[in-house]
Amino acid sequence: MAVPKRKMSRSNTRSRRAQWKTTAAPLVACSRCREPKMAHQACPSCGTYNDRAILDV
């Protein structure tokens, strides 16, 4: 297994970590009400998932 020979400086470590960026989760249209929702989640506006009523809204 590779082991670093020297300690990595704080500026180099932080410069490398600066590339770790998060992106917003893409929204999809609900199949019933066409409101934007997160994929693989129940729709918060109509309460359906996979065209079945899951939540009481």
N, CA, C and O atoms as CSV, one atom per row, in Angstrom:
chain,resi,resn,atom,element,x,y,z
A,1,MET,N,N,0.842,-1.173,0.000
A,1,MET,CA,C,0.000,0.000,0.000
A,1,MET,C,C,0.891,1.241,0.000
A,1,MET,O,O,1.905,1.283,0.696
A,2,ALA,N,N,0.509,2.244,-0.779
A,2,ALA,CA,C,1.307,3.460,-0.879
A,2,ALA,C,C,1.148,4.308,0.376
A,2,ALA,O,O,0.043,4.509,0.879
A,3,VAL,N,N,2.278,4.800,0.865
A,3,VAL,CA,C,2.295,5.649,2.057
A,3,VAL,C,C,3.020,6.932,1.684
A,3,VAL,O,O,4.080,6.872,1.061
A,4,PRO,N,N,2.472,8.108,2.050
A,4,PRO,CA,C,3.152,9.346,1.707
A,4,PRO,C,C,4.501,9.466,2.406
A,4,PRO,O,O,4.631,9.121,3.580
A,5,LYS,N,N,5.497,9.951,1.683
A,5,LYS,CA,C,6.832,10.082,2.251
A,5,LYS,C,C,6.957,11.342,3.098
A,5,LYS,O,O,7.714,11.362,4.068
A,6,ARG,N,N,6.215,12.404,2.739
A,6,ARG,CA,C,6.281,13.669,3.463
A,6,ARG,C,C,4.873,14.119,3.850
A,6,ARG,O,O,3.883,13.734,3.228
A,7,LYS,N,N,4.813,14.937,4.887
A,7,LYS,CA,C,3.544,15.510,5.316
A,7,LYS,C,C,3.059,16.500,4.257
A,7,LYS,O,O,3.840,17.305,3.751
A,8,MET,N,N,1.784,16.440,3.928
A,8,MET,CA,C,1.218,17.370,2.965
A,8,MET,C,C,0.849,18.668,3.679
A,8,MET,O,O,0.198,18.636,4.723
A,9,SER,N,N,1.254,19.795,3.130
A,9,SER,CA,C,1.015,21.084,3.778
A,9,SER,C,C,-0.479,21.404,3.815
A,9,SER,O,O,-1.268,20.831,3.064
A,10,ARG,N,N,-0.846,22.317,4.692
A,10,ARG,CA,C,-2.246,22.695,4.824
A,10,ARG,C,C,-2.778,23.318,3.543
A,10,ARG,O,O,-3.910,23.047,3.143
A,11,SER,N,N,-1.970,24.151,2.900
A,11,SER,CA,C,-2.451,24.809,1.677
A,11,SER,C,C,-2.666,23.792,0.558
A,11,SER,O,O,-3.632,23.894,-0.198
A,12,ASN,N,N,-1.771,22.817,0.452
A,12,ASN,CA,C,-1.972,21.787,-0.569
A,12,ASN,C,C,-3.178,20.927,-0.255
A,12,ASN,O,O,-3.936,20.570,-1.156
A,13,THR,N,N,-3.368,20.588,1.016
A,13,THR,CA,C,-4.517,19.788,1.406
A,13,THR,C,C,-5.802,20.533,1.116
A,13,THR,O,O,-6.746,19.963,0.568
A,14,ARG,N,N,-5.842,21.808,1.482
A,14,ARG,CA,C,-7.063,22.593,1.285
A,14,ARG,C,C,-7.323,22.864,-0.193
A,14,ARG,O,O,-8.475,22.922,-0.623
A,15,SER,N,N,-6.256,23.029,-0.968
A,15,SER,CA,C,-6.438,23.227,-2.413
A,15,SER,C,C,-7.030,21.971,-3.049
A,15,SER,O,O,-7.883,22.056,-3.932
A,16,ARG,N,N,-6.574,20.821,-2.599
A,16,ARG,CA,C,-7.102,19.568,-3.127
A,16,ARG,C,C,-8.558,19.385,-2.718
A,16,ARG,O,O,-9.388,18.967,-3.526
A,17,ARG,N,N,-8.869,19.700,-1.451
A,17,ARG,CA,C,-10.236,19.531,-0.970
A,17,ARG,C,C,-11.197,20.541,-1.567
A,17,ARG,O,O,-12.406,20.310,-1.568
A,18,ALA,N,N,-10.688,21.658,-2.078
A,18,ALA,CA,C,-11.552,22.682,-2.672
A,18,ALA,C,C,-12.265,22.162,-3.914
A,18,ALA,O,O,-13.249,22.757,-4.354
A,19,GLN,N,N,-11.782,21.062,-4.485
A,19,GLN,CA,C,-12.410,20.504,-5.674
A,19,GLN,C,C,-13.623,19.643,-5.340
A,19,GLN,O,O,-14.387,19.290,-6.239
A,20,TRP,N,N,-13.818,19.296,-4.058
A,20,TRP,CA,C,-14.957,18.473,-3.663
A,20,TRP,C,C,-16.189,19.352,-3.596
A,20,TRP,O,O,-16.460,19.950,-2.555
A,21,LYS,N,N,-16.934,19.443,-4.670
A,21,LYS,CA,C,-18.112,20.296,-4.702
A,21,LYS,C,C,-19.363,19.424,-4.771
A,21,LYS,O,O,-19.389,18.393,-5.442
A,22,THR,N,N,-20.377,19.858,-4.074
A,22,THR,CA,C,-21.647,19.146,-4.150
A,22,THR,C,C,-22.527,19.826,-5.183
A,22,THR,O,O,-22.373,21.014,-5.469
A,23,THR,N,N,-23.439,19.067,-5.732
A,23,THR,CA,C,-24.399,19.615,-6.691
A,23,THR,C,C,-25.800,19.389,-6.140
A,23,THR,O,O,-26.041,18.445,-5.387
A,24,ALA,N,N,-26.698,20.248,-6.519
A,24,ALA,CA,C,-28.087,20.104,-6.085
A,24,ALA,C,C,-28.687,18.862,-6.738
A,24,ALA,O,O,-28.396,18.548,-7.892
A,25,ALA,N,N,-29.516,18.175,-5.990
A,25,ALA,CA,C,-30.155,16.978,-6.524
A,25,ALA,C,C,-31.109,17.379,-7.650
A,25,ALA,O,O,-31.845,18.355,-7.510
A,26,PRO,N,N,-31.108,16.645,-8.759
A,26,PRO,CA,C,-31.992,17.016,-9.864
A,26,PRO,C,C,-33.448,16.736,-9.514
A,26,PRO,O,O,-33.765,15.729,-8.881
A,27,LEU,N,N,-34.314,17.629,-9.927
A,27,LEU,CA,C,-35.742,17.473,-9.678
A,27,LEU,C,C,-36.396,16.871,-10.912
A,27,LEU,O,O,-35.981,17.135,-12.040
A,28,VAL,N,N,-37.425,16.058,-10.686
A,28,VAL,CA,C,-38.194,15.469,-11.774
A,28,VAL,C,C,-39.648,15.874,-11.589
A,28,VAL,O,O,-40.050,16.271,-10.495
A,29,ALA,N,N,-40.430,15.776,-12.640
A,29,ALA,CA,C,-41.844,16.127,-12.568
A,29,ALA,C,C,-42.631,14.946,-12.018
A,29,ALA,O,O,-42.396,13.799,-12.398
A,30,CYS,N,N,-43.562,15.237,-11.123
A,30,CYS,CA,C,-44.445,14.199,-10.583
A,30,CYS,C,C,-45.324,13.680,-11.721
A,30,CYS,O,O,-45.783,14.462,-12.554
A,31,SER,N,N,-45.558,12.386,-11.760
A,31,SER,CA,C,-46.331,11.806,-12.862
A,31,SER,C,C,-47.811,12.159,-12.773
A,31,SER,O,O,-48.518,12.110,-13.779
A,32,ARG,N,N,-48.287,12.514,-11.584
A,32,ARG,CA,C,-49.703,12.834,-11.442
A,32,ARG,C,C,-49.977,14.334,-11.499
A,32,ARG,O,O,-50.837,14.774,-12.262
A,33,CYS,N,N,-49.258,15.121,-10.704
A,33,CYS,CA,C,-49.571,16.555,-10.612
A,33,CYS,C,C,-48.563,17.434,-11.337
A,33,CYS,O,O,-48.764,18.647,-11.403
A,34,ARG,N,N,-47.496,16.878,-11.880
A,34,ARG,CA,C,-46.466,17.592,-12.629
A,34,ARG,C,C,-45.721,18.640,-11.805
A,34,ARG,O,O,-45.095,19.532,-12.377
A,35,GLU,N,N,-45.773,18.553,-10.488
A,35,GLU,CA,C,-44.985,19.436,-9.625
A,35,GLU,C,C,-43.558,18.886,-9.544
A,35,GLU,O,O,-43.373,17.671,-9.610
A,36,PRO,N,N,-42.555,19.741,-9.405
A,36,PRO,CA,C,-41.182,19.231,-9.269
A,36,PRO,C,C,-40.988,18.549,-7.917
A,36,PRO,O,O,-41.441,19.051,-6.888
A,37,LYS,N,N,-40.313,17.404,-7.928
A,37,LYS,CA,C,-40.039,16.651,-6.709
A,37,LYS,C,C,-38.711,15.949,-6.869
A,37,LYS,O,O,-38.185,15.839,-7.976
A,38,MET,N,N,-38.166,15.470,-5.755
A,38,MET,CA,C,-36.937,14.701,-5.826
A,38,MET,C,C,-37.238,13.307,-6.354
A,38,MET,O,O,-38.298,12.746,-6.075
A,39,ALA,N,N,-36.312,12.755,-7.111
A,39,ALA,CA,C,-36.494,11.424,-7.672
A,39,ALA,C,C,-36.516,10.378,-6.562
A,39,ALA,O,O,-35.798,10.508,-5.570
A,40,HIS,N,N,-37.320,9.362,-6.724
A,40,HIS,CA,C,-37.451,8.236,-5.795
A,40,HIS,C,C,-37.957,8.679,-4.419
A,40,HIS,O,O,-37.614,8.069,-3.406
A,41,GLN,N,N,-38.759,9.723,-4.383
A,41,GLN,CA,C,-39.360,10.214,-3.144
A,41,GLN,C,C,-40.850,10.422,-3.403
A,41,GLN,O,O,-41.260,10.649,-4.541
A,42,ALA,N,N,-41.657,10.344,-2.351
A,42,ALA,CA,C,-43.076,10.640,-2.497
A,42,ALA,C,C,-43.245,12.125,-2.802
A,42,ALA,O,O,-42.491,12.954,-2.293
A,43,CYS,N,N,-44.216,12.456,-3.617
A,43,CYS,CA,C,-44.458,13.852,-3.999
A,43,CYS,C,C,-45.014,14.601,-2.789
A,43,CYS,O,O,-45.995,14.154,-2.196
A,44,PRO,N,N,-44.410,15.730,-2.409
A,44,PRO,CA,C,-44.905,16.459,-1.248
A,44,PRO,C,C,-46.220,17.177,-1.502
A,44,PRO,O,O,-46.929,17.500,-0.549
A,45,SER,N,N,-46.569,17.440,-2.768
A,45,SER,CA,C,-47.800,18.188,-3.030
A,45,SER,C,C,-49.025,17.284,-3.150
A,45,SER,O,O,-50.097,17.645,-2.665
A,46,CYS,N,N,-48.892,16.125,-3.782
A,46,CYS,CA,C,-50.064,15.249,-3.916
A,46,CYS,C,C,-49.931,13.958,-3.111
A,46,CYS,O,O,-50.919,13.239,-2.955
A,47,GLY,N,N,-48.752,13.643,-2.599
A,47,GLY,CA,C,-48.570,12.483,-1.738
A,47,GLY,C,C,-48.541,11.151,-2.444
A,47,GLY,O,O,-48.848,10.129,-1.829
A,48,THR,N,N,-48.187,11.123,-3.704
A,48,THR,CA,C,-48.145,9.854,-4.436
A,48,THR,C,C,-46.712,9.447,-4.714
A,48,THR,O,O,-45.808,10.279,-4.790
A,49,TYR,N,N,-46.531,8.151,-4.864
A,49,TYR,CA,C,-45.253,7.592,-5.293
A,49,TYR,C,C,-45.574,6.438,-6.215
A,49,TYR,O,O,-46.312,5.526,-5.841
A,50,ASN,N,N,-45.030,6.467,-7.408
A,50,ASN,CA,C,-45.251,5.418,-8.409
A,50,ASN,C,C,-46.747,5.264,-8.695
A,50,ASN,O,O,-47.258,4.151,-8.823
A,51,ASP,N,N,-47.436,6.404,-8.792
A,51,ASP,CA,C,-48.877,6.490,-9.078
A,51,ASP,C,C,-49.750,5.803,-8.025
A,51,ASP,O,O,-50.858,5.362,-8.331
A,52,ARG,N,N,-49.255,5.712,-6.789
A,52,ARG,CA,C,-50.064,5.191,-5.681
A,52,ARG,C,C,-50.065,6.228,-4.570
A,52,ARG,O,O,-49.054,6.887,-4.325
A,53,ALA,N,N,-51.206,6.373,-3.895
A,53,ALA,CA,C,-51.305,7.329,-2.784
A,53,ALA,C,C,-50.549,6.768,-1.584
A,53,ALA,O,O,-50.890,5.698,-1.080
A,54,ILE,N,N,-49.536,7.477,-1.131
A,54,ILE,CA,C,-48.713,7.043,-0.023
A,54,ILE,C,C,-48.950,7.926,1.191
A,54,ILE,O,O,-49.089,7.423,2.306
A,55,LEU,N,N,-48.999,9.253,0.986
A,55,LEU,CA,C,-49.142,10.206,2.072
A,55,LEU,C,C,-50.530,10.804,2.061
A,55,LEU,O,O,-51.140,10.966,1.003
A,56,ASP,N,N,-51.029,11.133,3.244
A,56,ASP,CA,C,-52.291,11.857,3.348
A,56,ASP,C,C,-51.984,13.348,3.283
A,56,ASP,O,O,-51.433,13.926,4.220
A,57,VAL,N,N,-52.349,13.954,2.166
A,57,VAL,CA,C,-52.072,15.386,1.992
A,57,VAL,C,C,-53.385,16.142,1.933
A,57,VAL,O,O,-53.387,17.364,1.789
